[in-house]
Amino acid sequence: MKTLSRLLALALCAALLGCPPAVAETAPASGDYLSSLRLNEGERLIPPQYAVPDYVCQLMEIARGEIGYVEEKNGVTKYGTWAGYPMAEWCAEFQCWCVNRVDKQYGTRLLNRVYPNYSGTNVGRNWFIDQGRYIARSGNLPGYGAQWWKGSDQAIPANGYIPQPGDWMFLSDNASYDTSHVALVEYCAYDAEGRVRVHVIEGNNVTKPAPQGVERNDYALDSWRILGYGTVYDLADWTLKFGHSGPKVKALQEELVAAGLLEEKYTTGKFGAITQECIKTVQRQYGILETGIANLETRVALRKMAALNRTVTTAP
């Protein structure tokens, strides 16, 4: 009965927040992770919509253990030293170091698979985009276009994603789309005024007085500084066109195969002329402007075509 009540509460939370359609893992896997959180006075926890993987709990354990670490007077840190740049601006190095510690202690293989190992501006964000696991806070991914919840026809609105524990939050210090800071999402909660705040563990927040250290912080969900999130789960799709590549393109091509428009040998993960012509065929058949660009309207039409083709090919 307790489990049923919890699931109903999570479903209500998802409906109120406009969260994406549920995936297979919908209930938090670790009660210990949630029970160990210490909320600020007046806060109300927003339960994670998806299961919190064991490796995220392990990552939080490592990151929490580093809270209070302070860089040396010359800016040298153990995180920068580990990465090969002792005096680096070390927000990313801290998080990569924590992931590496999880790998070493628990025998996981997260670094460069689930999380990037990087130092440079935009490199981490672009890595998540290449992996197909990134949600822009604005709902519009620079260089690609509008995003929508995976497998649905619902566009992601600005500030529509409630980040999950273990997501990496990318921020900027100016109006550009360049990342200048990264933080590890610990949890989200409503504050006393009912606003959503993203609680993080971060290192080297240069907007605070020196010396820099590892500490907890929180940001308003709609803060202009937040560019987006590298996500634990693959939750969003986005507009694809000629020249794009990666797992999102391969998934698009597999759907074209299911619709009977593309030969399986062309599921290369590279959006070339053949894929473009197949997209135009979909658009032509559904009365969509023939741009060869796989936007939301086109993807919805393609899903219908694939479902119809499966019905026809499996009919007795």
N, C-alpha and C positions, 0 to 999 in steps of 0.2 A: 504494500500500500504506500509505503514511504517512497519507493522508487517511482511508482505511478505519479504521485504528487509532484515529485521532482521533475519528471518529464513534462507534466502539464505546465509547471511553472516556467520551464525553459521554452515551451511552445508559446506561452503567453508573452514572454520576453521577446522572442523573435518577432511576433506579430506587432508588438508595440514599437519595436526599434526599426522595423522594415528590413530585417536581416535577410540574407540570401536564402534560397531554398535549402533545406537540410540535406546533408550528405549522409553516407552510411553511418558514420560515427557521430551521434548527436548528443550524447550525454557525457559530461566530463568523466574521464577515466580515473582521476585521482582526487578522492575526497581530501586526502592529506594536503594536497596542494592548496585547495580552497580554504581548508580549516586553518592553515598556517598563516594566512594573510592577516595583517593588522591594519584595519581600515582607520582612516582619520575620523574624527568626531563628526557625526552628521552624514557620513557617506553611506551609500547603499550599493553593495556589490552587483555588478552586471555579470551573471554567470556566463562563462564561455559557452558559445553555442555548439562548439565541436569538442570532441574528446581532447584532453590535454595529454599528448604522448608522453611516455616515460622519459624520453630523451629531453623534452622540454622541462620536466620536473628536475632532472639531473642538471640541466643548464642553469636553472634558477638557483639550485643549491650552490653551484660553483660561483655564480655571479653575486649572490647574497653574501657569500663568504669573503668577497673582495671589497664590500662596502666599508669605507673608512681608509682605504689605501690612498696615499697622497704621493704625487710625483716629487722627485728630488729637486733641489733648488735650481739646478741647471736644466730642468725639464726632462731629465732621463727617467724612464719608467721600465719596469720589468716587462711590460707588454710591448713597448717599442723595441726593447732589446731582443725579445723573443722573435719579433718580426724582422729584425735586421736593421732597424732604424731607431736607435736608442732615444733620440730627442724628437721623435715624430709627434705631430698632433695625433693623439692616440685613442680617440673614441672608437674607431673601427678596430684598432689593434687589440683593445681591451676585449671586445666581443669575440673576435677571432681566437684570442688566447683562451677565453672561457670555453669555446666550442672544442678547441684542441684538448683542453683538460678533460672534458667529458669523454672524448675519444680515448684518451690515455687511461682514464680511470675505469671506464665501463666497457671498453672494447668496441665502441660504436665507430661508425665511419661517416661522420656528419660533415666535416670540413671539406669544402669543395663539392659536396653532394647535396646536403640540405641547406647549408649556409656557406657563403663565400669566404675566401681567405684573401683579403685585399687591404690596400692602404689609400689609394688615390680617390680623388673627387669623382663622384658618379659611378665608379667602378662597381661598388656593391649594389646600388640600385639597378644598374644595367644588367648585372649578373642575374638578379631575380627576374627581371623582364625576360631575359634569354631563357630562363628556366620555366617561364609561363606562370610565375607566382608573384604577381605584383598588383596592387590596387592603388590607384592615384586618389588622393583625398578629394580632388575636384570631380572625379568620375570621368575624367578625360586624360588619356595617356599621351603625353607629348611624343610626336613622331608616329603615332598610331591612330588615335582618335577616341571615340566614345567607348566606354566599357559597360558590360552588362553581366549579371549573375550567370554563371556557367549553366548551360542547359535550359535557360529560360528566355523570355522575351522582355525582361524587366531591366531597364537601364539602371546603372548605379548612380544615385544622385550624389551631389556634393555632400560630404560628411556622412554618407550613408553606410559606411562600413565601420562596425565596432571591432577594433583589432583584438586579436586573440593572444593569449599568453604564448610567448616564444616568437611572435612576429618581430621583425626589425623595422623600426620607424625612422624614416629618412626626413631630415629637416634642412631648411635653408636659412641663412641669416640675411638674405636680401630678396628682391623681387624676381630673381632669376629662377630657372628650373634646376640650377646646380645644387648638389647636396654639399652641405658644410658640416653636418653632424649626423650621427646615427645613435639610436638608443634601443634598448631591449625592452619590449612590452612585458610588464609583469601582470597587470590586470587593468580592468576598466571599472569605473564606478560613477554613480550619480553623486554630485556634491550636495551640500545642504540646500542649494537653490535649484536643484533638479537638473543641473547641466552635466553632460558627460565629460569626464576627465580620464585621460590616458595616463596610467601610472607606469613608470619605467625605471630601469636601473641603467645608469649611464656613466661614462667616464669622460673627463676632459671637456666639460661644458664651459667653453670660453666666455660665455655671457655672464659667468659668475666670477667673483674675485679669486685671484691666485692665492695660494697654489691650487692647482687643479687636482681633483681626486675622483674616486668612485663613490657615487651616492644615488639615492632615490630622488626622483623628481616627478612632477606631473604636468600635463599640458591639456588645455581645452581641446576637445575633439575637433572643433572648427578653427583652431589656430592657423593663421596664415603661414606660419613657419613650417607646418607639416606638409611635406610633398606627397608622401604616400607610404605604403607598407610592403615590405617583402614578407610574404605570408607563409605560414606553416602548411596550409592547405591550398590546393588549386581551386580557387573559388570564382574567378572572373575570366571572361573572354573579352576580346577587343577587336577592333577593326583591323583587317589584314589586307595587304595589297602587294602588287608586284615588287619583288626585292626583299620582302620580309623572309625570315627563316626561324626555325626553332620548333619546339614541341607543339605550339599552338597551330603552326602551319601544317604540321604532320597530322594533327587531329582534324583539321579542316579537310585535308586530302583524304583521310580515311572516311569521312562523311560523304565526300564526293564519290568514293568507291562504293559505299553502301547505297548511294542513289543511282548507281549504274552509269556514272558519267566519266569515271577515271579508272584506268587500269591500275591494279595494285602496285605494279613496278614503279609507278610515278609518285608513290608516297615517300618522298625524299626529305620532307621538312623544309624544302626551298620553294618559295612562291615564284614560279616562272611563267612562261607564256602558256604552257598547257593548262596549268591550274587557272590562270586568268581566263582562258577561253571557256573552261568549265563553269566558272562563276558567271560569265556572261550568259551561258545557256540557261542557268537557273533564273537569272534576272529576266531573260526573254520570256521564259515560260510562265512567269508569275507577274508579268507586267511591271517589272521594276526597271528603272533607268539602267541601261547597260553600261556600267562603268568598269566592270571587272574587279571591283573592290568589294570585299566580303564584309559588309557592314551588318548591323543587327537585323535589319529587314531581310537582307539576303540570307543570313544564317537561319532565321526562322523558316523561310521558304525552303531552304535546303533540308532542314530537318523533316519538313512535311514530305518532301520528295523522297528522302531516304526511307521514311516510314512506309510510304506508299509502295516503293519498290520492294521492300522486304515483304510486304503483304502479298504482292503479286507473285514474287518468286517462291514463296512458301505455300501458296494456295494449292490444294490437291488437284 
